[in-house]
Amino acid sequence: MQLWRLAVVVTTLFVAASAWSQADGTSQWTLHNDSDEDVLVSFYERGAGDERQQGALEAGKTQTYKLSCKAGQRICYGAVVADEYDAWFDAQESPDEELEDGIPEPEGWGVRLGKDQCTDCCAKCGSAPRTVNLRN
């Protein structure tokens, strides 16, 4: 039993070290939430679709995100108005027609909700830090 646990720990450390060693660069983004609403922010590796980091950004606040990435990867951001997203998501999960008809898709910026077309929302890993103003 102890040998099995040791094997799991060694395997986990190897996988973590391999993933970490692939990250040889950084992508830095500073987001200013100039909208009147709190927003949810996510970062994605272009083409992979996996979220790398996510969090909330309050109205009127600024946050800098420093992401580890592989040199040359394209990192994209996406943000949606938090309250609108919560209501929209709840409506998608509910078969209640009354909710579905009255809930529009949330306001957002960058890559979001399956929309992969955006203007100036991606940057190559290792490029100069980016600054984005989110305004409604």
C-alpha positions in Angstrom: 0.0 0.0 0.0 2.8 2.5 0.8 4.6 1.7 -2.4 1.4 2.5 -4.3 1.2 5.9 -2.5 4.8 6.6 -3.3 4.2 5.8 -7.0 1.2 8.2 -7.0 3.2 11.0 -5.4 6.2 10.5 -7.8 3.9 10.4 -10.8 2.1 13.6 -9.7 5.4 15.4 -9.1 6.7 14.3 -12.5 3.5 15.5 -14.3 3.6 18.9 -12.4 7.3 19.4 -13.1 6.8 18.6 -16.8 4.0 21.1 -17.1 6.0 23.7 -15.2 9.1 23.2 -17.3 7.0 23.8 -20.5 6.2 27.3 -19.3 9.2 29.3 -20.4 7.6 32.7 -20.7 4.9 35.1 -19.3 2.0 37.0 -20.5 1.0 40.0 -18.5 -2.3 41.8 -18.7 -3.6 44.8 -16.8 -7.4 45.1 -16.9 -9.2 48.3 -15.9 -12.9 47.7 -15.2 -14.3 51.1 -16.3 -17.8 49.6 -16.6 -20.5 50.1 -14.0 -20.7 46.4 -13.2 -18.5 43.7 -11.7 -17.1 41.4 -14.4 -15.8 37.8 -14.6 -12.4 37.6 -16.3 -10.9 34.5 -17.9 -7.7 33.9 -19.9 -7.4 31.2 -22.6 -4.7 29.6 -24.7 -5.7 30.3 -28.3 -6.8 27.1 -30.0 -6.9 25.1 -26.8 -9.9 26.7 -25.3 -8.8 25.8 -21.7 -9.2 28.5 -19.1 -5.8 29.3 -17.6 -6.9 31.7 -14.9 -10.2 33.3 -14.0 -11.6 35.7 -11.4 -13.8 38.6 -10.6 -13.0 42.2 -11.2 -15.1 44.8 -9.3 -16.4 47.9 -11.1 -13.9 50.7 -11.0 -11.0 48.4 -10.0 -7.7 47.5 -11.8 -6.0 44.1 -11.7 -2.8 42.9 -13.2 -2.6 39.2 -14.2 0.8 37.5 -14.8 0.4 34.2 -16.6 3.0 31.5 -17.1 3.0 30.3 -20.7 5.1 28.7 -23.4 6.9 31.2 -25.6 4.9 31.9 -28.8 1.5 30.7 -27.4 -1.4 33.1 -28.1 -3.1 34.0 -24.8 -6.5 35.6 -25.0 -8.7 37.3 -22.4 -12.5 37.3 -22.1 -14.8 39.1 -19.7 -18.5 39.2 -19.1 -20.8 41.3 -16.8 -21.1 39.0 -13.7 -24.8 39.6 -12.9 -25.9 39.3 -16.5 -23.8 36.1 -16.9 -25.3 34.5 -13.8 -28.9 35.2 -15.0 -28.1 34.0 -18.5 -26.4 30.8 -17.3 -29.3 30.0 -15.0 -31.8 30.5 -17.9 -29.8 28.1 -20.0 -30.0 25.5 -17.3 -33.8 25.9 -16.9 -36.4 24.6 -19.2 -38.7 27.4 -18.1 -39.6 29.3 -21.3 -40.4 32.5 -19.4 -36.8 32.7 -18.3 -35.3 31.8 -21.6 -37.2 34.4 -23.6 -36.4 37.3 -21.2 -32.6 36.8 -20.6 -30.3 38.3 -23.3 -26.7 37.1 -23.8 -24.5 39.0 -21.3 -22.4 42.0 -22.3 -18.8 41.1 -22.7 -15.3 41.8 -24.1 -12.7 39.6 -25.8 -13.2 35.9 -26.3 -16.4 34.7 -24.5 -19.3 32.3 -24.5 -18.0 30.3 -27.5 -17.2 33.5 -29.5 -13.7 33.2 -30.8 -13.7 36.3 -33.0 -12.3 39.4 -31.3 -10.3 42.5 -32.1 -7.0 42.9 -30.2 -7.9 40.4 -27.4 -4.9 38.1 -27.8 -1.2 38.4 -27.4 1.8 36.1 -27.9 3.5 34.8 -24.8 6.6 36.9 -24.1 5.3 40.0 -25.8 5.0 43.4 -24.1 2.5 43.7 -21.2 -1.0 44.5 -22.4 -3.5 47.0 -20.9 -7.2 46.8 -21.5 -10.0 49.1 -20.5 -13.4 47.4 -20.1 -16.2 50.0 -20.8 -19.9 49.7 -21.4 
